[in-house]
Amino acid sequence: MTTRIDRRMAKLKAEGRPALVTYFMSGDPDYDTALSIMKALPKAGADIIEMGMPFSDPMADGPAIQAAGLRALKGGQTLVKTLKMASEFRTTDNETPIVLMGYYNPIYIHGVDRFLRDALASGIDGLIVVDLPPEMDEELCIPALKAGINFIRLATPTTDDKRLPKVLQNTSGFVYYVSMTGITGSALADTGKVAAAVGRIKGHTDLPVCVGFGVKTAEQARIIGASADGVVVGTAIVNAVANVLGPKGEKTADPAEAVATLVSGLSQGVRAARLAAAE
Amino acid sequence: MNKPATPNSFRTGPDEQGMFGIFGGRFVAETLMPLILDLERHWNEVKDDPDFKAELTDLSTHYAGRPSKLYFAEGLTRHLREVSSAKGLGGGAKVYFKREDLNHTGSHKINNCLGQILLAKRMGKKRIIAETGAGQHGVASATVAARFGFPCVVYMGATDVARQSPNVFRMKLLGAEVRPVTAGHGTLKDAMNEALRDWVTNVEDTYYLIGTAAGPHPYPELVRDFQSVIGTEARAQILEQEGRLPDTIIACVGGGSNAIGLFHPFLDDKEVRIIGIEAGGRGLDGIEHCASMNAGAPGVLHGNRTYLLQNADGQIIDGHSISAGLDYPGVGPEHSWLRDSGRVDYVPVLDDEALEAFQLTTRVEGIIPALESAHAIAHAVKIVPAMDKDQIVIVNLSGRGDKDVHTVANMLGMEI
C-alpha cells in the first residue's frame, strides 16, 4: 500500500528536486502555538513534517531539542495531545505527510496496539523511534508496518555495509541518514562524505534517502540536496522558536512567523538543488 | 502482572537478545548499536579466557584487596538480641557483613571497574567515560583510568556534585575531568543521559564504563559477572565459617550492581531467602522515593526495559533518596525479572530508617557504612529480632560511609 510519504516522494522525484523535511517539537512552547507552527510549515515550503514527541530523557538529542521538549512538557504536552494536534492539522491539510519522531517509552506506556490505532486515526504516516534499532523490530516496527504506518530507520556513519541490510530490512517511507555521529544540533559534517554515504546507502535500497543533523542554512540545504532525496532540518527550526521566547517563556514575536521565514529560505535552498544537480 | 513460570535455574539469563523475560534488551540509537555488538563480541571472547581471568584475579587480589572479609557483626547481633528479648521474643539471628567497604576505593564499584578497564584495553579504546551518582563509581573509574593511563571524563549530576564534594575532589586528584550535569534534577539519571550523548558523539575511541548492572545488553550481564565475585566469596566464606548457607541475604538496590553481585551465586539455593532494599525516601505515597519495583511500572529507559518511576504519559520522574547512590528512577533489568518471577523480595526502607541504621552501625560496630548500605542494614534491624538465634543473615556492606558524613551531619542538624 502507498502512504502519503510514498506519494509525496514520488511527486518530488518527478519534479526532480529533493524534499524539505522539517522537524518541530509538538507542544513547544504550548499547544496552540505549536499547532500554528505546524500549519505554517507546508505554506512556507516544507514537504514533509516531522513532529517531535517530547520525552523527559532524550538521550540522542542536543541542548536545543532537549530544551524544546522540556518546554513542551512544562506546557502540558502529552502523547495524546500530540496525536490530537495531528488530527487538527489534518482537517485543513490531508496531503502533507506527518512523521512522529521521538523515544519509545511514551508509546510503550500508551500501549503499542492502541498507539497504532490512534496514530492512524490521527493521520500519522510514519514513525521514527530513536531507541528502537532493528534488533528490537518486534516491539513496534513490525506491528507498525502491518498497520500501514511507515517505520523510518536512522542509518549513521557507524552503520557499515555489513550492517546496512539489517537496518534497511524493515524500513519503509524513506531512510534517514544521520550525517554524523553525535547528538542533534551538532556542526554539519563534511558534505563530500555525506554524498558518498548517500551513494553507499542507495547501493542497498530503492528507498529515498533523506539527510539530517547539522543543516541550518539554505546554502547547506542546497548542497546536501544535490545528492540526497531529502534534507531534514530540525535544530534550526527549534532554535527559531526559542529565539522569540523571553527569559520566562513569554513570546517576544510570533514563533510561527519566525519558523515560516526560516523554512521559506531553506525551501529556496532545496529548490535550487535541482538546478545545481542539473548543471 | 502475571508471574512467569518458575524456571529450572534462575542463573541462565540473559538470552541471546539480552532479555531477562520481558526485561533488558538493546533499546539504543542506531549510532550505538555497532558499538554494543562489538562490546558483546569482545565480552564473549574474554569471559571464559583464562588469561583475562588471571589478570583480573591478580589485580583484584593485589590492587583491590580481595577477597573481602565476611565479618560476624557481633556488636549488632548482640544489640538486636537485646531488642528481641525486650520484645519477649528471645531470638535474634547472627548477622554477618560482607565487607565490600574494605576494598580499594571504599566500595564494591572497583570490582566492575577493574573488569571493564581490562575489557577496554583489549578493545583498543583510548578514552573512558563514566556516570556517577554518589561518586563511588566515578572514583573507582577515575582510579582504574589512572592505573591504566586512560583519560577519563565522569558525568555527575550537579545536585550530586554538591552533596558529594569529597568524592568530586578525589576524582580530580586522580586526574579525571568531572563534568556537572544540570539537566533534570541533576542526579544519576541525568548523568547517564549525558554520558550516552558523549558516547554517541565519540564512538570511535571511547569506552563507556557503566557503573551498574543496567543499560543495553551486554552491560547488565557483564557488570553482574564482574560483581558476582561478592556472592561467590560470601557463599564459600559462610560455608567455611558456619558450615552452612545463610537463611537470608540482604543488599540495597539502586541500579542494583552490589545486590546482583551478592544474589546471583545464591539464586538457585532455594532455602536462602533473598531481599533487595529499595530507597523508600520520604515514603511511597508521593514521588519522593526511588522504589521503582515497589511503586513504578515497566518501561524503557537507558537502553533497557525495566521497572521505572514514570507518569501516565511515560515521562520519567525524578525520585528522591537521602543516598545519592540509590537516587535513580530505574533498576537493572535482572532485578525486574527476579521480582516478577518471585525469587527475590524487594522492599523499601525510608530515609530516616537508613539514617538510624547508619548511626547504630557506627556506634555498635565501629564501622561507618555508606548510606546506601545503611538501607540494607536497616532492613536487617527490622527482621533479625524476630528470627531464631541459630539463623544467619548476610548483609552486603557495599561501601564505606566517609563520603556521607556531610549529608548525615546536615540531616542531624550538626555542623562539621
Interface residues (C-beta under 8 A of the other chain):
Chain A: F55 S56 D57 P58 M59 A60 D61 G62 Q66 L73 T78 L79 V80 Y103 Y104 N105 P106 I107 Y108 I109 H110 V130 D131 L132 P133 P134 E135 M136 R153 L154 A155 T156 P157 T158 T159 D160 R163 V167 V178 T181 G182 I183 S186
Chain B: Q17 G25 R26 F27 V28 A29 E30 T31 L32 M33 P34 L35 A183 G184 K189 N193 L196 R197 V200 T201 N202 V203 E204 A297 G299 V300 L301 H302 G303 R305 L308 Q310 A312 D313 G314 Q315 I316 I317
